[in-house]
């Protein structure tokens, strides 16, 4: 690293002219530090000897996901893109209302055909605020997970994964359906 160079004669003269125009700030009185007095909290009554206080409530753990997740073979096939979808739903060109209806009817049709892997093509996600999801591009992708979570087919879905690049990448999702019983 080079040491800083000194000022040239012109720069030193300009600095001196500038420094002559500056007025020093008036002295600001320093306030005394405020002393913080902390009073002891009210004494918590101790339970009588021989009695055990009631246990504190423990945080509630979230419920486990319904049924077992995908095993490693399924995960590997989905990650590598070697699994061919049994059914494809393309939601391009739809409004939010028609896309939602098409998704519900398409999943009913896929279940009726016995499909296990459904490829849902939604389009690539776009950055959108939660309030703007209805008007901007990428609105279907922003809403599809909500629709699937609360829709009539939520209990039939074993897993949702991002599609492999060969099947649409960020613009598509794999839905793995549970086996019909």
N, C-alpha and C positions, 0 to 999 in steps of 0.2 A: 504494500500500500504506500502510495506516495505521500510525503508530508504536505500539508496545505501550503500553498504558495502565499507569499505576502501580498499586500496591496500595492498597486502601482501608485505613482505620485498623483495621477488624475483621480484614481479611486479614493485615495486618502483625503484629497481636497474635497471631493463630493461628500464623503462621510462626515468630515468636519462641518461643512455647511449644513448638512441634515441634523447633526447632533446639536448645533446651535439653535435650531428652531424648536426643539423639544423642551416642554416644560416638565419638571419633575412632578410626580403625583403628590398630593398633600398627604401628610401622615395620617393614617387611619388609626384611631385608638384601638388598642387590643382589649377585647372584652375579657373579663375574668371568667375563668372556667366555672361552669355550673357544677356544683357538687350534687351528686346523685345519692340520695339517701334511700336505701332499700330497707324497708321494714320486713321483719320476718313474717311469713304467711301464718295464718291461723294454724295452730297446732292440730294436726290430724289425729283424731282419737285412735289410740291403739286398741286392737281387739283384746278382750279379756283373755288372760292366760288360759290355755287349754282349748280355746276356740280357734278354728281356722277360718280366715276371711274367705268369702266366696271367690271363686276363680274369676279372673278377668275374661271378658269375651274375646275369643280368638278371631282373627280375620277369616272370613269365609273364602275358601278356595273356589275358583270357577269350576263349574261342573265339567266332567270329562267329556270329550267329544262323543257323539253317539256312535257306538260300535268301534271296531278297530280301524285305524287309518290304513293307508295303502302299505302293502309290504314292499320290500326293497326291489323286488322284480318289477312291480308296477312303476315305482319311482324311476328306476333305471330306464325302462322303455319310454316313459313320458319325457324324461330329460334328454335322451338321445334322439327322440323323434322317430323311433323304429316302430311305434305303435300306430296302426292306421285307424283313423276314426271310423266308427260304424255309421255315424249319421252326422250331417253337417247342417248347421243353421246359419244363414247369412243374413245379418241384420243391417247391411249397408243400404242406404237410401231410404230408410224408414224414419218416420217421426218417432218421438219417444213413446207415444201412445200405441202406434202400430207395431213398434219394435217389442214393446212389452207383451202385447197380445200374441205376436208371432212367436216370441220366446216360450210362452205358456203352451200354445198349441203345438209348437215343434217338439217340446219336451214330452208332451203327452203322446205324440206320434212316435217319438224315439222309444219311449217305454213300451208302447204297444208292439213295436217291431222287435223288441228284445235287445236293443242296442246297449252296450256297456260304456262306450266312449263317444261322447258327442263333442264335435268341434263347433264352437260358437264364434263366428267372425263378427267382431264388433267395430273394428277400426282402431287405429292407434289412439292411445290416450293423449289428450292435450291438457296442459295446465289450465285448470278452471277452478274458480272459487266455488264453494259449496252452493252459494246462492245463484251462480250463473250457469249451473249445470244444464239448465233447460234450453238455453239459447245458443251456446257456443259449440264449436266443433268438438267432438269427443264426448258429447253428452251421453250417448248410449253406453259407451265404455264406462263412464263415471257412474251410471245408474245400474248396470247389469248385476253387479254383486249384491246390491240392495234388493233388487227384484228376486234374485235367486234365494236370498236368505229368508225372505218373508213370503215367498210364493207358495203355491200349492204343491210344488215338487221338491221343497226343501228337504224333506225326510228321505227322498229318493236319491239324493246326491251324496256320494261317498267322499269326493274330493274335487277341488277346483284348482287347476294348475295353469300357468302361462304356457301357451303353445310353443312348440319348437319352431325355429325359424322356417323350416320347410313347410309348416302348416300355417304360417302367418305371424309368428313371433309375438311381438307386443300387441298386435292387432287382433289376436284371437285367444280363446281360452279352451282348455280341455275340461269337460265335465265328465267325471267318472261316476256312472250310476251304479247303485246297489243292485245286486242280483234280485230278480223278482222271486218271491216265495209263494 
